[in-house]
Amino acid sequence: MSSWLRLQGYEKIVDDLDLRDENLGMAVLQHPTTGITFLITVRNSQKPNILIVGKTSCYERNG
């Protein structure tokens, strides 16, 4: 997923090298013009193994 997003113009702003956890892989990518951000985590020890969170500043936050 991270590689595909980079091909779409997203830039990696945080990766698992910053965290160094053997049970968790993580990358945060952001598109420079749209501001859309994705957080991708892969966990070895829990289910679900993959978590993808997307965030945009286009919509007001409710709640």
VENKAUR-V293098 format. One record per residue. N is the residue number from 1. SS is DSSP state (helix for helix, strand for strand, loop for the rest). D_CENTER is the distance of its C-alpha to the mean C-alpha in whole Angstrom. Layout:
N,SS,D_CENTER  N,SS,D_CENTER
This chain:
1,loop,9  2,helix,8  3,helix,11  4,helix,12  5,helix,10  6,helix,11  7,helix,14  8,loop,14  9,loop,14  10,strand,10  11,strand,10  12,strand,8  13,strand,9  14,strand,8  15,strand,9  16,helix,11  17,helix,14  18,helix,13  19,loop,14  20,loop,16  21,strand,16  22,loop,18  23,loop,16  24,strand,13  25,strand,10  26,strand,7  27,strand,5  28,strand,4  29,strand,5  30,strand,8  31,strand,11  32,loop,14  33,loop,17  34,loop,15  35,loop,13  36,loop,10  37,strand,7  38,strand,4  39,strand,2  40,strand,3  41,strand,7  42,strand,10  43,strand,13  44,loop,17  45,loop,19  46,loop,18  47,loop,18  48,loop,16  49,loop,14  50,strand,11  51,strand,9  52,strand,6  53,strand,6  54,strand,7  55,strand,9  56,loop,12  57,loop,15  58,loop,18  59,loop,19  60,loop,21  61,loop,19  62,loop,22  63,loop,23
